């Protein structure tokens, strides 16, 4: 008879622990790509989507879904650069080109990012204003939380907090869309009219903004064990969810009367209450605040990293730049009551600011001396350049 074995000696399969490790690893690779994609749906993008719905109902829906393709290919290249080289974009530009080129690349993007910060702070003030929080309380509070989050310590801590904020954003947008319901509209429409082309360009500018290239490459480099496969998966899922969120905001705007005031708390509350009852303005407000705060932190980090890399400052010592960039932005909403009125013009401008960083990302991602076997080749290279060109062409059409 075989010797009996005590229960404590029986080998227990560690499938549970293995699954936990797999899930943790999955989320570890997920972070930078997911966050930069969700931060892409910032205050300016949200208002662009809502304005598109007000003007054309669902008729731009097809275009927002098509934008998933250039969003994926452009951001995949930026993330792959960080995963392979463990360096940020401007770090590589400084090494492979020159410090002067690196600084020339970072400076205009940083200036444009300050304009984005103004939009995010203004949106936070508007969203909290729907709950009755006055400007004098909402703006300083947002500023302190913004700085305090990064002052707390390492990037991984910041990433965990932002992942939670992104979850709140996605859930509240889904809730708002359920409350709003759908309206009768054709989802496919094409026109050569100036208003249509302008909104086409504004949505293209919202899909890939310059800060995204700096953030994803640097954030991925911060996590030195990221894999190219993980970057691609996170970027793909993030791109799909990002554009679905833009579709949701377009659908929320569809059916609102033309001339709807989208730039004040009272205007937004009245507009959404008229089509969705008392709950819709509050759901929209929570989503707007979560989106604006997430974008504020991600854009600030991307901009500060880009400038620091251009100046040869280690990414871990960028808090001063991170803080200084936000100071003028938090003051502007006190001086100018409706800065969000310029967001559509800002989105078109972003198309042209993307050209420099976009070209360098494409060149570095294809350089075998830098990327080795992970350099872009064949169809990947063609898809990248076609995606970048498509976004830029949309911007040019707005000027015709």
N, C-alpha and C positions, 0 to 999 in steps of 0.2 A: 504494500500500500504506500502510495506516495506520501512524503512528509507533508503535514499540514503547514499552511503559511498563515501567519498572523495577519489580520486585516491591515495593520499599520505597515506591513511589508509589501502589500500588493501594489504593483506599479499602477499609478493612476495617470491616465493620459492628460497632458497639459494643454488640451485643446482650448480650454477657456482662456488660459494665459496667452496662448498663441494668438487667439483672436483679438484679445485686448491689445497686444503688441502691434498686430496688423492695423487695427483701427487707429492707434496712436501714431503709427508711422504714416498712415494715410493722411491724418490731419496735419502732421508735421510737414509733409510735402505740400499740403493744400494751402497753407497760410498766405504767403506773399501774393500768389496769383489770384486767389479768391478775393483777398482784401483790395487789391488794386482794381479789380473788375467791379466790385460793388462800390468802391469809392468813386469810380468813374461816373456812377449815377449820383452826382452831387447836386447841390441846390440849383446850379445853373442848368444842368442836364434835365432835372425834374421839371423846371419851369419851361424849358424848351419842349419837352414832351407834352406837357399840359397845353402849352400854346399851340402846338401842332394839332392837338385834338380839338381845341376850340375853333381853329381856322379850317381844318379839313376833316374833322371827325376821324374815322378809321382809315382814311384814304392814304395815309403815309405808313400804315402798319407793315406793308410788304417791305418797304425800304428799311425800316428798323430791324426786321429779321435778317435781311441781306447783310446788314452791317456786322452781323456776328462773324462773318468770314474774315474781313480785314482786321477786325478786333483780335481774333484768335491768332492770325499769322504774324501780325506786328508784335503783339505782346509775347508770343511764344519765343520769338527771337531774343527779346530783351531778357526774359527769364532764363533761357538757355545760356546766354552769355554769363550771367551770374553764377549758374550752377556749374559750368565748366571751368571758368577762370577764377572763381571766388573773388571777383573784383566787380565794382560798380561800373556803369557805363562811362562816366567822366574820368574815372581812374584809368580805364583802358585808353580813352582818347588822349589823356595826358601822356601815357606811356608810348602809344603807337604813333601819335601825331606830334603834338607839342602842348606845353602848358597854355600858350596863347590861344590855341584852337579850343582847348578845353574850357577856358574862361569865357571865350566868345560864345560858346555853345550854352553855357550855364546862365550867363547874366540876363539875356532877354527872357528866358524861361522863368527865372526867379522873379523878374518884374511882373510878368503875366500872372505868376502864381499869387503875388500879393493881391492882384485884382480878384483872383479866385477866393482868397481868404475873406475879402470884403463881402463877397456874395454868400459865403458860408456863414459868417457871423450875422449878416442881415437876415438870412433864412432862419437861423436859430432864434433870433429875436422875434421874427414873425410867427414861427411855430409856437414858441412859449407865450407869445402875446395872445394867441387863441385861447390859452388857458388862463389869461388874465395876468401874466407876469410882466411887469413893466420893463421898459428898455434899460433903465438904470440898474436893474437887478440882473436881467438875463445876459447882457453883454459882458460885464465884468466876471460873472460866474462862469460863463463859457470860456473866457480867456484863462482864468485860473485853473479850471479843470483841464483845459488843453495843455497848458504848460506842466501842470502837476503830473499828468499821465506819463510824459516822457522823462521828467525829472526823477520819477520813481525808480528808474533803473534800466535794465537790459531790454533789448528789442523783444525778446520772447514774452516778457510780461506784457508789453504794449500790444503785441499781436494777440494774446489771449483775450485781453479786454476788447479789442476791436472786433474779434470774431463774435463775441457776445453782442456787441452793438449791431453788427451786420445781421445777426439772427433776428433781433428786434425789428430792424428795418424791413427785412423780407416778410416777416409775419404780419406787420402792420399794413404793408402795401397790399398783401393778399387779402387781408380783412377789409380794407377800404374798397378794393375792387368788387368783393362779394356784396358789400353793402350798396355800392353804386349800381351794379348790374350792367347789362349791355344795352346798346342802342342800335337801331337799324342803320347800317352804313355799309358802303362798298369798301372792302379792305385794299383794293388795288386801284390806283389812279395815277396818271402821269400828266403833267402840264408844263408848258414852257413859260408860264406866267411868272413875273418877278417874285411875288409872295411865295409861290410854291418852291421856286429855286432857292430862295433865301432860307426857307425852313429846311430844305434838303441839305444845304451847306451847314446850317446850324446843328442839325442832327449828326452830320458827318464829323463836325468839330467836336461834338460831345462824345463821340464813340472812342477816339484815341487822342488823349491829351498828352502834351510833352512830359508832364510830371510822371506819367505812368511808366514811361521807359526808364527814367532814373530810379523810381521807387522799386519796380520789380527786379531790375538787375541788382541793385544794392541790397534789397531785403533778402533776395535769394542768396547773394554772396555772404550775408551775415550768418545764414544757416548752412554751414560748410558741408553738411552731409546730404544736401538736396540732390535728387536725381533728375536727369533730363526727362525720364518717363513721368515722374511725379509732377514736374513743371508743366508738361504738356497736358496731362489729365486735369490738373487744377485750372489751367488756362482755358481749356475747352469748356469745362463745366461753368467756370466763372463768366466766360463770354456769353454762353447761352442764357444764364440767369440774368446777367446784366442787361441784355437786350430784351428779355421778357419783362424785366422791371420797367424799361423804357416804354414797352408796349402797354404795360399796365397804366402808366401815367398818361399816355396818349388816350387810352380808353376812359380814364377818369376825367380828362378834359373834354372829351367828345360830348356834345349836347349842351355845354355851358354857353351862355349867350356871348356873341362877339362883343368885344369891349369889356369883358370880365376883368375886374381888378385883381391881378395875381400878385401884387406887390405890397399889400398891407394885410394885417391880421383880420381886420373887419371885412375886407373885400373877399378874401379866400373863404372865411367862415360863412359869409352870406351866400357865396356862389355854390359851395358844396352842400350847404344845408338845403338849398332850393331844389337839388336833384337827388339828395340821399338822406335827408332827415338830419337830426341833431348829432348822430354818431359819426357821420362821415367827416365833418371838419376836424374832429378830435383825432380820428384815425390818421387822417392826412397829416395833421400837425405832428404827431409822434413820429411818423415816417420821415417827415421833412427834417425834424431836429436830429434824428438818428443818422440820416444820410449826410446832413451838413457837418455834424461832428466827426463822423468817420472820415469824410473827405478832408476836413480841416487838418486832422492829424496825419493822414497819409500824404496829402499834398505837401504839408510842412516838412515831413521827413524826407520825401523825395527831393524837394527843392534844397533843403539844407544839406543833404548828402551830395547832391550835384555840385553845389557851390564849394563844399568842403573838399571834394575830390579834385575840383579844378584848382583849388588853392594849395593842394597837398596836405590838407588837414585830415587826420584819421577820422573815420566815420563815428567813432565813439566819443568825439569831442566837439560835437556839432550843436550842443544845446544853446549856446549863445546865438548862433545863426538862426536856429529854430525859433527862439524867443523874439529876436529883433525883427524878423520878418512879419510877425503878427501884430506888433505894436501899432503901426499906422492903420492896419486893417480894422482893428477893433474900435478905432476912433472915428473912422469915416461914417459909419451909420448914425453917429450922434450929430454929425455936421450936415450930412445929406440924407434926408428922410427916406428916399426911394432909390438906393443904388442898384437894386435888382432890375430896374428898368433897362439897364444896359446889357443884360446877360446874353441876349441873342447876338448882339454885335461881338461880345467876348467869345462866344462859341465859334463864330466865323473866323475871328482872329486866330484862334487856336489851330485851325487847319494850317495856316501859313507858318506858325511857330513850330509846328511838327516837322517841317521839311528838314531842317538841319539835323536834329537828333535822329530822325527817321532814316536819313541817308547813312549816317555813321553807324547806327545799329545794323543796317543791312550789310554794310561793308565789313564790319567786325565779325558779324555772325557768319560771313562767308569766307573769312580769312583762315586758312588752314594753319598758318604759323601761330595764330592765337587759339583757335578752336580745335585744332587737330582733327580727329575723325568725326567730331560733332559739328564741323562746319556745314553750313547750308549748301546743299547740292541739288541739282536737277529741279524737280517739281517744287521742292520746298523754297528754293531760291526764287523761282519764277513767281510763286504764290505770294511771297513777301513783297517783291517789288510791284507786282500788280495791285496788291492791297494798298500799299502806300500811295501809289499813283491814283487809285480810285478815290481815296479820301481827299487828296489834293485837288483833283479835277472838280470835285463837288464844291470846294471852296472857290475855285476860279469861276464856276458857273454863277455863283452869287454876285460876282462883280460884273458880269456881262450885261 
